[in-house]
Amino acid sequence: MEIIDLSQEIYDAMPVYKVLPQVSIKMHASHEEWEGIKNPENPTPSVYSLKMSEHTGTHVDALNHMRKEDKGKSIDTMPLSTSYTEGICLDFSAKGLKEIITSEEIKKQLKLSNLDLKKGDTLLLCTNHYQKHFNTENWPNGPGISAEAARWLGEQEIAAFGVETMSPGVPGISNKEVHHICGELSFTHYENMINLDKLVGRGRFRFIALPLKIRGGTGSTVRAVAIFE
């Protein structure tokens, strides 16, 4: 069995989407403090304090994230079966900054890869944007799917799709609409994924990305993995 980690590392002051709170990870308590040692030179952490949003690093959006009409469809109400699926990954590494991925392009890549998109699947879109632009000025400017592609994916009754970028659509072009369509058609997406290039051309795999059980949550950081038996 081969397990491929698809999740970003979470660390202090890491890049986050522009409207989200900055990540803060600080030592809350040390081993020396627990042992009653005063003013140690090099304290070793026993507990960290984390301050971050649900949408930090590799994460899944709940259906209630972007539309008030989806109130109540929080992360703790979404079936775990949507986070434990079969998955496929398609190659869109030729896409440049802020370029759109259409449904016709997805269909073309499915045909070229000799893959079918099945009901309940998770579809991952490899653009190599993470390798090219993470933590640079162009990190927010990645490619994304169009609104019509999002609607087509929803009509295929997939569980979710996943991208390497901070947003599933292109901000200012399709991103808001893509989020709304996911809520409307009751399927979700993962953002800030890594290592998708390691899945391209390898066919089907088991996809697992379980969210935290946050009461009323609008999303959750996940540890996403692809498993090849």
C-alpha positions as CSV (number, residue, x, y, z in Angstrom):
1,M,0.0,0.0,0.0
2,E,1.3,3.5,-0.9
3,I,-0.1,6.6,0.9
4,I,0.5,10.0,-0.7
5,D,0.1,13.0,1.5
6,L,-2.0,15.7,-0.3
7,S,-1.9,18.2,2.6
8,Q,0.0,21.4,3.2
9,E,2.1,21.9,6.3
10,I,0.4,24.3,8.9
11,Y,2.8,26.8,10.4
12,D,3.0,30.2,12.0
13,A,2.3,33.1,9.6
14,M,1.7,30.7,6.6
15,P,0.0,32.1,3.5
16,V,-3.8,32.3,3.8
17,Y,-6.5,33.7,1.6
18,K,-6.6,37.5,1.8
19,V,-9.7,37.8,4.0
20,L,-8.9,35.1,6.5
21,P,-7.2,35.5,9.9
22,Q,-3.4,35.0,10.0
23,V,-2.2,31.7,11.4
24,S,-0.6,32.0,14.8
25,I,1.1,29.1,16.5
26,K,2.7,29.8,19.9
27,M,4.0,27.8,22.7
28,H,1.4,27.7,25.5
29,A,3.3,25.5,28.0
30,S,6.7,23.9,28.2
31,H,8.0,20.7,29.8
32,E,10.2,22.9,32.0
33,E,7.2,24.8,33.2
34,W,5.5,21.6,34.2
35,E,8.6,20.5,36.1
36,G,8.8,23.8,38.0
37,I,12.0,25.0,36.3
38,K,12.2,28.8,36.4
39,N,13.5,30.8,33.3
40,P,14.9,27.9,31.3
41,E,17.3,28.9,28.5
42,N,15.7,26.6,25.8
43,P,12.2,25.6,26.8
44,T,10.7,22.6,25.0
45,P,7.0,22.8,24.1
46,S,4.5,20.5,25.7
47,V,1.4,22.4,24.4
48,Y,0.9,24.8,21.5
49,S,-1.8,27.4,21.1
50,L,-3.2,27.6,17.6
51,K,-5.2,30.5,16.2
52,M,-6.5,30.0,12.7
53,S,-9.7,29.7,10.6
54,E,-11.4,26.6,9.5
55,H,-10.2,27.4,6.0
56,T,-6.5,27.1,6.8
57,G,-4.1,25.1,4.7
58,T,-5.6,22.0,2.9
59,H,-9.3,22.2,3.8
60,V,-12.8,21.3,2.8
61,D,-15.6,23.8,2.5
62,A,-18.9,23.1,4.1
63,L,-22.0,23.8,2.1
64,N,-23.0,26.7,4.3
65,H,-19.7,28.6,3.6
66,M,-20.8,31.1,1.0
67,R,-24.6,31.3,0.8
68,K,-27.1,32.2,3.5
69,E,-29.6,30.0,1.7
70,D,-27.4,27.1,2.8
71,K,-27.7,27.9,6.5
72,G,-27.6,24.7,8.6
73,K,-25.5,22.7,6.1
74,S,-22.5,22.9,8.4
75,I,-19.4,20.7,8.3
76,D,-20.6,18.5,11.2
77,T,-23.8,17.7,9.3
78,M,-22.1,16.5,6.1
79,P,-21.9,12.7,5.7
80,L,-18.4,11.3,6.2
81,S,-19.0,9.2,3.1
82,T,-18.2,12.3,1.0
83,S,-14.7,12.4,2.6
84,Y,-14.0,8.7,1.9
85,T,-14.4,8.1,-1.9
86,E,-12.7,6.8,-5.0
87,G,-10.6,9.5,-6.7
88,I,-9.0,10.4,-10.0
89,C,-6.6,13.2,-10.9
90,L,-6.4,15.0,-14.2
91,D,-3.4,17.0,-15.6
92,F,-4.0,20.7,-16.1
93,S,-0.4,21.7,-15.6
94,A,-0.3,23.7,-18.8
95,K,-2.7,26.2,-17.3
96,G,-1.3,29.6,-16.5
97,L,-2.1,32.2,-14.0
98,K,-5.8,33.0,-13.7
99,E,-6.7,30.7,-16.6
100,I,-10.1,29.0,-16.6
101,I,-10.7,25.3,-16.8
102,T,-13.9,24.4,-18.6
103,S,-16.1,21.4,-18.6
104,E,-15.1,20.6,-22.2
105,E,-11.4,20.6,-21.1
106,I,-12.3,18.2,-18.2
107,K,-14.1,15.9,-20.6
108,K,-11.1,16.0,-23.0
109,Q,-8.7,15.1,-20.2
110,L,-10.9,12.3,-19.0
111,K,-10.8,10.8,-22.5
112,L,-7.0,11.3,-22.9
113,S,-6.5,9.6,-19.5
114,N,-8.9,6.8,-20.3
115,L,-10.9,7.5,-17.1
116,D,-14.6,7.8,-16.3
117,L,-15.9,10.3,-13.8
118,K,-18.4,8.3,-11.7
119,K,-21.1,9.3,-9.2
120,G,-19.6,9.8,-5.8
121,D,-16.0,10.3,-7.1
122,T,-13.6,13.0,-5.9
123,L,-11.9,14.7,-8.9
124,L,-8.5,16.3,-8.3
125,L,-7.1,18.9,-10.8
126,C,-3.4,19.1,-11.0
127,T,-2.1,22.5,-12.1
128,N,1.3,22.5,-10.4
129,H,0.5,25.9,-9.1
130,Y,1.8,25.0,-5.6
131,Q,5.2,24.0,-6.9
132,K,5.4,27.1,-9.2
133,H,4.0,29.9,-7.0
134,F,3.5,28.9,-3.3
135,N,4.3,31.8,-1.0
136,T,5.1,34.2,-3.9
137,E,3.2,37.3,-5.1
138,N,1.4,35.0,-7.7
139,W,0.2,32.5,-5.1
140,P,-3.3,34.1,-5.1
141,N,-3.5,34.2,-8.9
142,G,-3.9,30.5,-9.8
143,P,-6.1,28.9,-12.4
144,G,-9.5,27.7,-11.5
145,I,-12.7,26.1,-12.9
146,S,-15.5,28.0,-14.6
147,A,-19.0,28.4,-13.2
148,E,-20.3,26.1,-16.0
149,A,-17.7,23.5,-15.2
150,A,-18.8,23.6,-11.6
151,R,-22.4,23.1,-12.6
152,W,-21.4,20.2,-14.9
153,L,-19.4,18.5,-12.1
154,G,-22.4,18.9,-9.8
155,E,-24.7,17.3,-12.4
156,Q,-22.3,14.3,-12.5
157,E,-23.2,13.8,-8.8
158,I,-19.5,13.7,-7.7
159,A,-18.7,14.0,-4.0
160,A,-16.2,16.7,-4.4
161,F,-13.3,18.1,-6.5
162,G,-10.0,19.4,-5.3
163,V,-7.5,22.1,-6.4
164,E,-4.0,23.2,-5.4
165,T,-5.0,26.9,-5.3
166,M,-6.5,28.9,-2.5
167,S,-9.9,29.1,-4.4
168,P,-11.7,26.6,-6.7
169,G,-12.5,29.3,-9.2
170,V,-10.6,32.4,-10.3
171,P,-11.3,35.3,-7.9
172,G,-13.2,38.1,-9.7
173,I,-14.1,35.8,-12.6
174,S,-15.7,32.6,-11.4
175,N,-14.8,31.9,-7.8
176,K,-18.0,33.3,-6.1
177,E,-20.2,31.5,-8.6
178,V,-18.4,28.2,-8.2
179,H,-18.9,28.3,-4.4
180,H,-22.6,29.1,-4.8
181,I,-23.1,26.3,-7.2
182,C,-21.5,23.8,-4.8
183,G,-23.9,24.9,-2.1
184,E,-26.9,24.8,-4.5
185,L,-26.0,21.3,-5.9
186,S,-24.8,19.9,-2.6
187,F,-21.3,18.9,-3.4
188,T,-18.1,20.3,-2.1
189,H,-14.4,21.0,-2.9
190,Y,-10.9,20.9,-1.3
191,E,-8.5,23.8,-1.6
192,N,-4.7,24.1,-1.0
193,M,-3.8,20.6,-2.0
194,I,-0.2,19.4,-2.7
195,N,1.5,16.5,-4.5
196,L,-1.3,16.1,-7.1
197,D,1.5,15.6,-9.7
198,K,2.2,12.3,-8.0
199,L,-1.3,11.1,-8.9
200,V,-1.5,12.0,-12.6
201,G,-1.5,9.0,-15.0
202,R,-2.0,6.5,-12.2
203,G,-5.7,5.8,-12.6
204,R,-8.0,5.3,-9.6
205,F,-7.1,5.6,-5.9
206,R,-8.8,5.7,-2.6
207,F,-9.3,9.4,-1.4
208,I,-9.6,10.2,2.3
209,A,-9.9,13.7,3.8
210,L,-11.8,13.6,7.1
211,P,-12.8,17.0,8.5
212,L,-12.9,18.0,12.2
213,K,-16.3,17.8,13.8
214,I,-16.8,21.5,14.3
215,R,-20.3,22.4,15.5
216,G,-21.9,24.7,12.9
217,G,-18.5,24.9,11.1
218,T,-18.2,26.4,7.6
219,G,-15.3,24.1,6.7
220,S,-12.4,22.3,8.2
221,T,-8.7,21.7,7.8
222,V,-8.2,18.1,6.7
223,R,-5.3,15.6,6.3
224,A,-6.0,14.6,2.7
225,V,-4.4,11.4,1.4
226,A,-4.5,9.3,-1.8
227,I,-4.0,5.5,-1.3
228,F,-2.9,3.1,-3.9
229,E,-3.4,-0.5,-3.0
